């Protein structure tokens, strides 16, 4: 069995979306591929799967950040499109941790560090937890869980 790289999978899915005339999927994958290509050209390096994952994660974060602006502006048409784009991109990312799983990691890390509570420990705890959840949890979600834990 031949394992596809993420870039190969994106190319294959792009072709499938074109054949299926799925405009949103086609455009979303095309934008992601363009971001990957732009990074490779700018930095003169070929990205491996981890590098591609980092770019896809940034693409998802950009779209999630834009959602709140669309809500404020009452643009439900754009909200629906961006939510669909986020779903499409999430198919390429590793399964994300649930809030309960993040909470367990935070508790274990805090116990290892001897931290029980206090807002002054926020930065230390975030710094210790983020490397453990990189790529499988959103930084904003992690921060919320840590703030709740410390209060």
Phi and psi restraints in degrees (value plus and minus 20) as a CYANA .aco file:
   2 UNK   PHI    -111.8   -71.8
   2 UNK   PSI     105.7   145.7
   3 UNK   PHI    -109.0   -69.0
   3 UNK   PSI     108.6   148.6
   4 UNK   PHI    -105.1   -65.1
   4 UNK   PSI     123.0   163.0
   5 UNK   PHI     -95.4   -55.4
   5 UNK   PSI     145.7   185.7
   6 UNK   PHI     -80.9   -40.9
   6 UNK   PSI     -59.2   -19.2
   7 UNK   PHI     -83.8   -43.8
   7 UNK   PSI     -60.0   -20.0
   8 UNK   PHI     -84.1   -44.1
   8 UNK   PSI     -61.1   -21.1
   9 UNK   PHI     -84.4   -44.4
   9 UNK   PSI     -61.3   -21.3
  10 UNK   PHI     -81.7   -41.7
  10 UNK   PSI     -63.0   -23.0
  11 UNK   PHI     -83.4   -43.4
  11 UNK   PSI     -65.1   -25.1
  12 UNK   PHI     -83.2   -43.2
  12 UNK   PSI     -65.5   -25.5
  13 UNK   PHI     -86.9   -46.9
  13 UNK   PSI     -52.0   -12.0
  14 UNK   PHI     -83.0   -43.0
  14 UNK   PSI     -65.3   -25.3
  15 UNK   PHI     -83.4   -43.4
  15 UNK   PSI     -62.8   -22.8
  16 UNK   PHI     -81.8   -41.8
  16 UNK   PSI     -60.8   -20.8
  17 UNK   PHI     -86.3   -46.3
  17 UNK   PSI     -56.0   -16.0
  18 UNK   PHI     -84.2   -44.2
  18 UNK   PSI     -65.7   -25.7
  19 UNK   PHI     -83.1   -43.1
  19 UNK   PSI     -57.6   -17.6
  20 UNK   PHI    -102.1   -62.1
  20 UNK   PSI     -23.6    16.4
  21 UNK   PHI      36.0    76.0
  21 UNK   PSI      17.2    57.2
  22 UNK   PHI    -110.9   -70.9
  22 UNK   PSI      72.0   112.0
  23 UNK   PHI     -81.0   -41.0
  23 UNK   PSI     -64.6   -24.6
  24 UNK   PHI     -83.3   -43.3
  24 UNK   PSI     -66.0   -26.0
  25 UNK   PHI     -84.4   -44.4
  25 UNK   PSI     -63.9   -23.9
  26 UNK   PHI     -79.8   -39.8
  26 UNK   PSI     -68.9   -28.9
  27 UNK   PHI     -86.6   -46.6
  27 UNK   PSI     -59.3   -19.3
  28 UNK   PHI     -83.3   -43.3
  28 UNK   PSI     -68.1   -28.1
  29 UNK   PHI     -85.3   -45.3
  29 UNK   PSI     -58.6   -18.6
  30 UNK   PHI     -83.3   -43.3
  30 UNK   PSI     -61.9   -21.9
  31 UNK   PHI     -84.1   -44.1
  31 UNK   PSI     -60.1   -20.1
  32 UNK   PHI     -84.9   -44.9
  32 UNK   PSI     -63.5   -23.5
  33 UNK   PHI     -83.7   -43.7
  33 UNK   PSI     -57.5   -17.5
  34 UNK   PHI     -85.3   -45.3
  34 UNK   PSI     -59.9   -19.9
  35 UNK   PHI     -84.4   -44.4
  35 UNK   PSI     -59.6   -19.6
  36 UNK   PHI     -84.6   -44.6
  36 UNK   PSI     -68.1   -28.1
  37 UNK   PHI     -80.9   -40.9
  37 UNK   PSI     -63.3   -23.3
  38 UNK   PHI     -79.7   -39.7
  38 UNK   PSI     -64.0   -24.0
  39 UNK   PHI     -81.5   -41.5
  39 UNK   PSI     -65.2   -25.2
  40 UNK   PHI     -83.5   -43.5
  40 UNK   PSI     -60.0   -20.0
  41 UNK   PHI     -88.4   -48.4
  41 UNK   PSI     -67.0   -27.0
  42 UNK   PHI     -81.5   -41.5
  42 UNK   PSI     -59.3   -19.3
  43 UNK   PHI    -121.3   -81.3
  43 UNK   PSI     -19.2    20.8
  44 UNK   PHI      29.9    69.9
  44 UNK   PSI      27.8    67.8
  45 UNK   PHI    -166.0  -126.0
  45 UNK   PSI     129.2   169.2
  46 UNK   PHI    -107.2   -67.2
  46 UNK   PSI     107.7   147.7
  47 UNK   PHI    -102.6   -62.6
  47 UNK   PSI     120.2   160.2
  48 UNK   PHI    -109.8   -69.8
  48 UNK   PSI    -196.5  -156.5
  49 UNK   PHI     -78.9   -38.9
  49 UNK   PSI     -57.7   -17.7
  50 UNK   PHI     -84.9   -44.9
  50 UNK   PSI     -61.1   -21.1
  51 UNK   PHI     -84.0   -44.0
  51 UNK   PSI     -60.9   -20.9
  52 UNK   PHI     -84.3   -44.3
  52 UNK   PSI     -62.0   -22.0
  53 UNK   PHI     -78.4   -38.4
  53 UNK   PSI     -61.7   -21.7
  54 UNK   PHI     -80.6   -40.6
  54 UNK   PSI     -62.8   -22.8
  55 UNK   PHI     -88.0   -48.0
  55 UNK   PSI     -62.3   -22.3
  56 UNK   PHI     -83.5   -43.5
  56 UNK   PSI     -57.3   -17.3
  57 UNK   PHI     -82.4   -42.4
  57 UNK   PSI     -62.3   -22.3
  58 UNK   PHI     -84.3   -44.3
  58 UNK   PSI     -57.7   -17.7
  59 UNK   PHI     -82.4   -42.4
  59 UNK   PSI     -62.8   -22.8
  60 UNK   PHI     -84.5   -44.5
  60 UNK   PSI     -64.4   -24.4
  61 UNK   PHI     -81.7   -41.7
  61 UNK   PSI     -62.4   -22.4
  62 UNK   PHI     -78.6   -38.6
  62 UNK   PSI     -63.0   -23.0
  63 UNK   PHI     -88.9   -48.9
  63 UNK   PSI     -60.2   -20.2
  64 UNK   PHI     -84.0   -44.0
  64 UNK   PSI     -59.7   -19.7
  65 UNK   PHI     -83.4   -43.4
  65 UNK   PSI     -56.0   -16.0
  66 UNK   PHI     -92.7   -52.7
  66 UNK   PSI     -44.1    -4.1
  67 UNK   PHI     -76.8   -36.8
  67 UNK   PSI     -63.6   -23.6
  68 UNK   PHI     -84.3   -44.3
  68 UNK   PSI     -56.3   -16.3
  69 UNK   PHI     -84.5   -44.5
  69 UNK   PSI     -60.1   -20.1
  70 UNK   PHI     -87.8   -47.8
  70 UNK   PSI     -56.5   -16.5
  71 UNK   PHI     -82.5   -42.5
  71 UNK   PSI     -66.4   -26.4
  72 UNK   PHI     -79.8   -39.8
  72 UNK   PSI     -58.2   -18.2
  73 UNK   PHI    -103.2   -63.2
  73 UNK   PSI     -27.3    12.7
  74 UNK   PHI      52.3    92.3
  74 UNK   PSI       6.8    46.8
  75 UNK   PHI    -113.3   -73.3
  75 UNK   PSI      57.4    97.4
  76 UNK   PHI     -86.2   -46.2
  76 UNK   PSI     -48.3    -8.3
  77 UNK   PHI     -81.5   -41.5
  77 UNK   PSI     -64.6   -24.6
  78 UNK   PHI     -92.4   -52.4
  78 UNK   PSI     -54.2   -14.2
  79 UNK   PHI     -77.8   -37.8
  79 UNK   PSI     -68.5   -28.5
  80 UNK   PHI     -81.3   -41.3
  80 UNK   PSI     -64.7   -24.7
  81 UNK   PHI     -82.0   -42.0
  81 UNK   PSI     -66.1   -26.1
  82 UNK   PHI     -87.1   -47.1
  82 UNK   PSI     -57.9   -17.9
  83 UNK   PHI     -82.3   -42.3
  83 UNK   PSI     -59.6   -19.6
  84 UNK   PHI     -84.9   -44.9
  84 UNK   PSI     -62.6   -22.6
  85 UNK   PHI     -82.5   -42.5
  85 UNK   PSI     -60.4   -20.4
  86 UNK   PHI     -82.4   -42.4
  86 UNK   PSI     -64.7   -24.7
  87 UNK   PHI     -77.8   -37.8
  87 UNK   PSI     -64.6   -24.6
  88 UNK   PHI     -81.4   -41.4
  88 UNK   PSI     -68.1   -28.1
  89 UNK   PHI     -86.6   -46.6
  89 UNK   PSI     -54.1   -14.1
  90 UNK   PHI     -84.3   -44.3
  90 UNK   PSI     -43.0    -3.0
  91 UNK   PHI     -82.3   -42.3
  91 UNK   PSI     -43.4    -3.4
  92 UNK   PHI    -115.2   -75.2
  92 UNK   PSI     -32.8     7.2
  93 UNK   PHI    -112.1   -72.1
  93 UNK   PSI     136.3   176.3
  94 UNK   PHI     -81.9   -41.9
  94 UNK   PSI     136.6   176.6
  95 UNK   PHI     -76.3   -36.3
  95 UNK   PSI     110.9   150.9
  96 UNK   PHI    -100.9   -60.9
  96 UNK   PSI     127.7   167.7
  97 UNK   PHI     -91.7   -51.7
  97 UNK   PSI     127.1   167.1
  98 UNK   PHI    -100.3   -60.3
  98 UNK   PSI     147.9   187.9
  99 UNK   PHI     -81.4   -41.4
  99 UNK   PSI     -57.4   -17.4
 100 UNK   PHI     -84.2   -44.2
 100 UNK   PSI     -60.9   -20.9
 101 UNK   PHI     -86.4   -46.4
 101 UNK   PSI     -60.0   -20.0
 102 UNK   PHI     -83.5   -43.5
 102 UNK   PSI     -62.3   -22.3
 103 UNK   PHI     -79.1   -39.1
 103 UNK   PSI     -62.7   -22.7
 104 UNK   PHI     -81.0   -41.0
 104 UNK   PSI     -63.7   -23.7
 105 UNK   PHI     -84.1   -44.1
 105 UNK   PSI     -62.4   -22.4
 106 UNK   PHI     -81.9   -41.9
 106 UNK   PSI     -66.4   -26.4
 107 UNK   PHI     -81.3   -41.3
 107 UNK   PSI     -65.4   -25.4
 108 UNK   PHI     -83.9   -43.9
 108 UNK   PSI     -63.8   -23.8
 109 UNK   PHI     -85.2   -45.2
 109 UNK   PSI     -62.1   -22.1
 110 UNK   PHI     -83.8   -43.8
 110 UNK   PSI     -60.5   -20.5
 111 UNK   PHI     -83.3   -43.3
 111 UNK   PSI     -63.5   -23.5
 112 UNK   PHI     -80.8   -40.8
 112 UNK   PSI     -54.8   -14.8
 113 UNK   PHI    -110.2   -70.2
 113 UNK   PSI     -26.7    13.3
 114 UNK   PHI      53.7    93.7
 114 UNK   PSI       8.1    48.1
 115 UNK   PHI    -120.6   -80.6
 115 UNK   PSI     108.6   148.6
 116 UNK   PHI    -130.6   -90.6
 116 UNK   PSI     -61.3   -21.3
 117 UNK   PHI    -185.2  -145.2
 117 UNK   PSI    -199.9  -159.9
 118 UNK   PHI      87.9   127.9
 118 UNK   PSI     103.7   143.7
 119 UNK   PHI     -82.7   -42.7
 119 UNK   PSI     -44.9    -4.9
 120 UNK   PHI     -85.0   -45.0
 120 UNK   PSI     -37.0     3.0
 121 UNK   PHI    -112.7   -72.7
 121 UNK   PSI     -18.3    21.7
 122 UNK   PHI     -75.8   -35.8
 122 UNK   PSI     -72.7   -32.7
 123 UNK   PHI     -81.5   -41.5
 123 UNK   PSI     -63.9   -23.9
 124 UNK   PHI     -80.6   -40.6
 124 UNK   PSI     -65.1   -25.1
 125 UNK   PHI     -89.8   -49.8
 125 UNK   PSI     -61.3   -21.3
 126 UNK   PHI     -81.0   -41.0
 126 UNK   PSI     -64.1   -24.1
 127 UNK   PHI     -80.4   -40.4
 127 UNK   PSI     -53.0   -13.0
 128 UNK   PHI    -103.1   -63.1
 128 UNK   PSI     -53.4   -13.4
 129 UNK   PHI    -101.4   -61.4
 129 UNK   PSI     -60.6   -20.6
 130 UNK   PHI     -74.6   -34.6
 130 UNK   PSI     -63.8   -23.8
 131 UNK   PHI     -81.2   -41.2
 131 UNK   PSI     -48.6    -8.6
 132 UNK   PHI     -94.4   -54.4
 132 UNK   PSI     -45.9    -5.9
 133 UNK   PHI    -134.4   -94.4
 133 UNK   PSI     -10.7    29.3
 134 UNK   PHI     -75.4   -35.4
 134 UNK   PSI     105.9   145.9
 135 UNK   PHI      67.8   107.8
 135 UNK   PSI     -36.1     3.9
 136 UNK   PHI    -139.8   -99.8
 136 UNK   PSI     -17.5    22.5
 137 UNK   PHI    -170.7  -130.7
 137 UNK   PSI     122.2   162.2
 138 UNK   PHI     -94.4   -54.4
 138 UNK   PSI     115.5   155.5
 139 UNK   PHI     -77.6   -37.6
 139 UNK   PSI     -57.7   -17.7
 140 UNK   PHI     -83.7   -43.7
 140 UNK   PSI     -60.5   -20.5
 141 UNK   PHI     -85.0   -45.0
 141 UNK   PSI     -61.5   -21.5
 142 UNK   PHI     -82.4   -42.4
 142 UNK   PSI     -63.9   -23.9
 143 UNK   PHI     -81.5   -41.5
 143 UNK   PSI     -62.5   -22.5
 144 UNK   PHI     -80.6   -40.6
 144 UNK   PSI     -64.8   -24.8
 145 UNK   PHI     -83.5   -43.5
 145 UNK   PSI     -63.3   -23.3
 146 UNK   PHI     -85.5   -45.5
 146 UNK   PSI     -62.7   -22.7
 147 UNK   PHI     -81.1   -41.1
 147 UNK   PSI     -61.7   -21.7
 148 UNK   PHI     -84.8   -44.8
 148 UNK   PSI     -60.4   -20.4
 149 UNK   PHI     -83.8   -43.8
 149 UNK   PSI     -61.5   -21.5
 150 UNK   PHI     -97.4   -57.4
 150 UNK   PSI     -39.2     0.8
